[in-house]
Amino acid sequence: MSKSRSCWWDTTSAPETGLRRAFGLLLLLHATLLAVWCCGQPLGASWREADTMAIAVNLAREDFDLLQPRVDWRGDTDGSVECEWPLYQAMVGALAGDAGAAWPGRWLSLVASVLSATLWFHVLERRCGSRAAFLGGAALVCGGQFAATATRLIPDPTSTLFGVAGLWVALGFLRHQRSAWLIGATLLCTLAMLTKPTSAQWLALVGLWALLGAPAVLRRVPVWVALLAALGCLGLWLWHARRLGLSTGLTFGVTFGDTKSPDLEHLLQPWLWRAAFNATLEFGVGPVGVLAGLWLLVRRRFDRSDAAVLLVTALGVLGALRYSHSAAMGPQYHAFGAFAGSWWLARALPARPGRFGVLLLLGLVAGGVWQLHREHQRYAAERAHPIVALGAELRATMPPEALLVVRSGKPRFDPFWRRPNNYEEPVLFWQSRRRGFVLPSDGVTAAVLAEVRARGGRWYVDRIAPGDDPQVAAWLAEHGTVRRAEPGLLVVELAD
């Protein structure tokens, strides 16, 4: 039996039980407020949550095949889509069933977020001591990322839990050099990447910390076998998911279509860098994390562990820059950044923060309450969106088997990013509990409408620019019955 080894990230101070309990209490109170304000919220006008729930319900309703995720904007295909491995969606489907209640998925995300914060506290404590870990953990829990994702119907909190757990177990392997730790870390990191490929950031951090702190480990064959196994599983899923997407033309933009990575011309746009920095201030590293990182640099305490965290954070933001630059589109793309800010704060704090620590804690808690209030307001705005009422109306009036045809608000091609747009509109499909076709905003013609009608489309909804094309208006008048017409909305039932 090998002995435990002291590693470069280990602190010499003993854990403080009182601070562990204090962090647990803070986390419990914060999670309780989130549960009361958010876990009971129905699904409103949230496109990513709508897709998640559609996949979950389709798994429960059809054949529960985790190799065959299916969406509702499927047209006349079977709905198979290129996306991440639907483990979280399967758990939601198993709990919510055909009814599609939102609360089981929200609770799953909240539990995953609480467990992630708990494990992260122990990582910080091992490196920086209990006092710094308490304040660093408080920055994570009270930050914008935790409030914006901890109760959302998205796989990111679950993938983050696997990632943080994988890091924690990997550090245990580097410390104890036992095969069981290596197997556990490999399994957890693999699940993290399968549930959300962007969680490869956690595996990257494990590799960098091993290279910088325990390079001898990388000369062991089992370590490379484990790494190749994890990456191989991800590669196999991406290959399979790509085949699904190419067979139906349906994709989330993982390997083709609406991909997230930038080209060189985009990296030369200063406004994109500013936007990405503002987004990470709001949902990622945060103002406190940025200041802490700068303090480490000024004080010449920014060491190799901090540099590794910075590199992985930057690669994650830049790798998904098309979405991560926008605070509205990609809060979840800054999940790793939130942990980075927490790390740098814990690293920058003195051994005894004293009054500064008390003031910092009060500021963090006040900011956390404000973040919870903002999230509650976002939920209210999503519930009040007109598309929710329209979906309920269609659900009451459309025959269950009728296929919906929806005009999207996005064109088929994004001229700035020079790639196809993800113009799908899952919200109306979910709210109406119907399936059907989505047409890009610049792809609605009389010929296209005739084609989708021949393929089974029976109800046409245009919330973008009804009446902008006289030929389309004439075709609809000839082949359909207007069910609702008002400024900014046209609903037409197409004739058989």
Number of C-alpha atoms within 10 A of each C-alpha: 6 8 9 13 13 12 15 13 15 16 16 11 13 10 15 12 10 11 16 19 12 12 23 18 12 18 20 13 12 21 21 14 14 23 18 10 17 23 22 16 20 15 23 25 24 17 16 17 21 25 25 27 27 26 27 30 26 25 26 23 13 10 9 17 13 13 14 22 27 28 29 30 29 20 21 15 15 14 24 24 27 30 26 22 25 23 20 25 28 24 17 29 27 17 20 19 17 15 11 22 19 23 22 20 28 24 21 23 27 27 18 22 24 21 20 22 24 20 18 24 27 19 22 26 25 19 20 25 23 26 25 27 28 26 26 31 31 23 30 31 29 24 31 28 26 29 28 18 22 27 30 26 28 24 26 25 30 24 30 28 27 26 28 27 24 27 26 19 23 26 21 19 21 23 19 19 18 15 12 13 20 22 17 17 29 25 16 24 32 28 25 32 26 26 25 25 20 22 26 22 22 24 26 17 19 22 19 20 24 17 13 13 16 15 14 11 16 13 9 10 9 14 16 13 11 17 17 14 15 23 18 13 15 23 15 12 19 20 13 16 24 21 15 22 22 15 15 17 16 24 23 18 18 18 16 15 18 21 20 20 17 16 13 7 9 16 13 10 10 9 12 17 16 12 16 23 19 17 24 30 22 19 26 33 33 26 16 19 26 19 16 22 26 16 18 19 14 10 10 9 14 17 11 13 18 18 14 19 23 18 14 21 26 14 12 22 26 19 17 18 24 21 21 26 25 18 21 9 13 20 22 23 26 28 27 26 27 26 28 26 31 32 31 27 26 28 26 22 20 13 14 10 14 10 9 12 17 12 12 16 18 12 13 21 19 12 16 22 17 16 20 22 16 15 20 17 13 16 19 16 13 17 18 13 13 12 18 19 16 17 19 15 13 21 18 12 11 17 12 13 11 15 26 28 29 27 24 23 17 18 17 19 17 14 10 8 17 11 15 16 18 20 19 24 23 25 24 27 26 28 21 22 19 21 25 26 24 25 24 19 18 13 16 17 16 16 13 13 21 15 12 21 20 11 14 19 25 22 25 25 22 21 17 17 14 19 16 9 12 12 13 18 14 13 15 21 13 11 16 18 14 15 13 11 12 9 10 11 15 18 22 20 21 21 13 10
